[in-house]
Amino acid sequence: MKVKLFLTNEKLFKKDQSSVKLEDEINSWLENHSEIKIVKIKQSSCGGSMDPAKHLISVWYDSLT
């Protein structure tokens, strides 16, 4: 099993530019890796008033080839 990480340090709001950018990055990676089988997807967020927001999406996958 392998993992691909996607990270952003931008605030994510409903369909704002930063969330669309992250979606595009993930969708592009998935389109270019059709030989994988996704096993699990996890999302983590952290940050606060003094620390910028951080969002991490991990895609756990197996290779089909």
Secondary structure as GFF3:
##gff-version 3
##sequence-region A 1 65
A	DSSP	beta_strand	2	8	.	.	.	ID=ss1
A	DSSP	alpha_helix	17	31	.	.	.	ID=ss2
A	DSSP	beta_strand	36	46	.	.	.	ID=ss3
A	DSSP	beta_strand	54	63	.	.	.	ID=ss4
###
